[in-house]
Amino acid sequence: MPTLETAIIVVGIIAGVAVAMLFGDFLGNRVGRARLAIALGVFVLIAVVVFTIYAGVVLLGQKS
């Protein structure tokens, strides 16, 4: 299942980058925290939903 493992890694990287950006914004205060948090929250939510759908399709495909 190398494609599912790749998808898990990509979602982990996206979440890690989001946390790093929020931490950087907290320290640097260059961009408004609220705007960045909302944008990253939406982006991570979309990534998790897409991953969940993809994982469901892959796992259902294996049962057949």
Secondary structure as UniProt FT lines:
FT   HELIX           2..28
FT   HELIX           33..63
//
